[in-house]
Amino acid sequence: MNIITSNGVSLIAMQLRTTLATITDDVKNLPDALSADLIPAGILPTGPMMFLYQGVNNDPHNEFDLRIGLPVSNEDAARYKGPYVSFRLEPFQFVETVLYGDIAQLGPKAYEPIMAEIEKAGLALSGFAREVYQNFVDETSADNETRVQIGVVVK
């Protein structure tokens, strides 16, 4: 299993509490709202949208923190004055899998297989995960490319 260390990145993000059972309804048009807020401020993303998960587990009714963010330059993060938060995501270690296609398949085709590999390898979870929407057309497009990155603790 290949353990990767991310680069640090500055983000502007919205934050919410959600569950796996309600995430689709809770998120709805939030990514579009975030993008729409940055354009009038003259801030352009430097990469793809990310969903950052903290405290998620297999229980569909467990509440966890979700941040939906766009990477921006350090300068843009520092000067941002809108309704969302700007912060620095420090480097972290993770294992990754990539899903091509319908994001409704993230569970069975991305999360379930990679979690089984992590368990088999005996790695400890950090409690942090990230989805990077490398290429997003729409929810069901075969052209979607979603990188699922599960944080692990390396001893």
N, C-alpha and C positions, 0 to 999 in steps of 0.2 A: 504494500500500500504506500503510495507516494504522499508524503506530508509536505505541504507547500507553506511558505511564509509569505503573507501578503505585504504589499507596500502600505504605508500610511496614506490616508486620503482625507481631504477636507470635504465636508458634506453640508448641504442645507437640507433639512429633513423635517417632516411632520411626525408627530408621535401619537400613538394611541394604544389603548388596551383592547385586546381582542381574544378570541378563542378560535381553535380550528373549526369549530362548528359554525361560527358566525363571520369568519374572516372575509369571505366573498362579499357579503352584504355590507360589512363594516368598511371595506376598502373602496368599493364602487368606483367613483370618479376622483378619488383623492390624488392619484398620480397626475392626472390632468390638471388639477387645481394647483399642485406644486409647480409644475412646469409653467403654467400660466402666470404665476406670481413672479417668477424669475425674469421673464422676458421684458416686462416694463421697467424692471430695475437694471436692465442692461447686463444681466448675468447669464452667461452661457455655460451649460454643463460641459465638463471636460471628459465625460464618459457616460456609460449607461446607468439607468435607474437601478437602485438597489433596495431590497427589502431586508431589514436587519431584525433578526429575531433574538430575543433574550428571555430565557426561562420557559421556552416551549417544550412540551413533552407529548407523549402519545394520547393523553386524555383529551378528547375533543372539547371538553367543557372547562379545561384548565385555562385561566386567564394568563396572558403573557404580554410583554411589551413588544410592540412592533414600531419600527421607524422606517418610513419610506423616504429615501433620500436620493439626491443627485450630487455627484461629485463636482466640485468647483475648485477654482484656484484658491490658494491661501488668501490672496488679496481680496477676492470676491467674498469669501467666507467672512473675512474681518469687517468688510464694509456693509454687509447685508443687514438691513433694518426691518425686514418684513415680519409676518406673523409666525414664521417657523423658526427652528433653532439651527444655528450653525455650530459645528463641532469638528473635531479631528478624530477620525477613526484610526487608532494606532495599529501597527502591524499585529497580526495574529496568525497562529498556525492552524491549518485546516486540511481536510481531504475534500476532494471535489469530484463531482460527476456532472455530466451535461445532459440536459433533456432537449431534444429537438422535437418541436411540434406543440400540440395542445397542452396548455399549462394545467388543465384538469388532470393530466397524467403525472403531475409532479410526485404525488404520493406513491403510487404503485411502480412507476418507472424510474424514479430518481431517489426519493427518500428511503423507501423500503430496502432497495438493494444496497445502497451505501451504508445504511445503518447496520445491516447484516454483516457487511465487510468490516466495519469498525468494530463490531462486537467480536467477530472472528479473530481480528488482529489483537484484541485485548487492549484497545486504546480507550482512554478516559475522555469523556465529552467535557467541553469547557462550558456548555450551557448557551453558547452563542452560535448562530447560524446566519448565513447570508445567501440571498438569491440575487444574482446579477443578471439582469435582463439584457444580455449582450445584443440580441436582435429581437425586437418585439414588434410584430405586425398587428395582431389582434389575439384574443384569447385562444382561438382554435387553429391558428395558422400553422401549416406544416413548416413554414420558414422561421418560426420562433427558435431562438437559441437561449436557453436559460441555464446558467451555471449555479449549481447548488453546492455551497461551501459550508461544511460542518466543522466547527471549531473543535480541536482536540488538544489535550494537555500532553506535552512531550516531556518526559522525565529525564 
